[in-house]
Amino acid sequence: MFTARSRAALAADDPLQAVTAVVRRLKECGHGQREVYELLGDLRCQLAAEGQEAAEDVLLEVMDFVSGFASERHRIWDEPLNVP
């Protein structure tokens, strides 16, 4: 379900906003920060293998929002995620 919704969001007019909305909804539904980060990472790898660089760039930016490596107004979780 996550992959289908995320791929649909990536096809939106404003994919960054659309994917961020999907992630915020996951958070509201109780999904954890690391879980969402890993889902995004898995999808990013799929997109990279498919040569979809623009979509991959969007996911990388949203992953920054999830991990806390972004300005406060873009962060989705309050605490930064320790990313290896």
N, C-alpha and C positions, 0 to 999 in steps of 0.2 A: 504494500500500500504506500509506504513512504517513497519508494522509488518512482512509482507511477505519478504520485502527486508532485514530487520534486521535478520530474521531467516535464510535466505539464507546466509547472511554474517557470521552468527555464525557457519555455516557449512563449511566455507572456511578453507583452510590450515592455514591461519593466521587470526583467527577471530577478534582479537583485531584491527588489521590494517583494516580489511574489514568493521567492524562496525563503526570505526572512519571515514572511507571514506564515509559511508552512512550519518553520522551525518554532516560531512563537506559539503556534497552536499545539505542537508536540509538547512544549514546556507546560502549557496550560493543562494538558491532559496527563501530566505527571511523569513524562519521560525525563530522564536525567541528562545532565550536561555531557558527561562522557559518552553515554549511549548515542546521543544525537550527533556529537562530534564524530564518532566512529561511523555512523550511518552516512554522514556527509563524506567522510574520507573514502568509504567503499564506493560510493557513487562517483566521486571524483576520479578514482582509479578506472572505473568503467568508461567514463567520458574520455579520459586520457587515451585509453586503448582504442577508442572509436575516433580519435583525432578531433574531438570537439573542444578546441582550445578556449573559445569564448565562454562556453558553458562551464568549463573547468575553472576559469578565472572567477566567474561568479561564485562558484562553490568555495573556492579558496577565500574569497572575501567574507562570505557568510561563516565559514569556519573560524575566521578571525573574530567575528562578532560572538560566536559561541564560546571560544576559548578565552575571551576577555582581552585579546590583543587588538583593541579598537578603542576609539574615544568612548567616554561614558554613555553618550546618547545612542551609540550603536550596540553596546553590549546587551546581550540577551540575559545572561546570568550575572549576578552581582559579583560573585567571586571568580577570580581567574582560574583557569584549568591548567594543571601542570601537564603540559604536552611534551612528550619525549622528543 
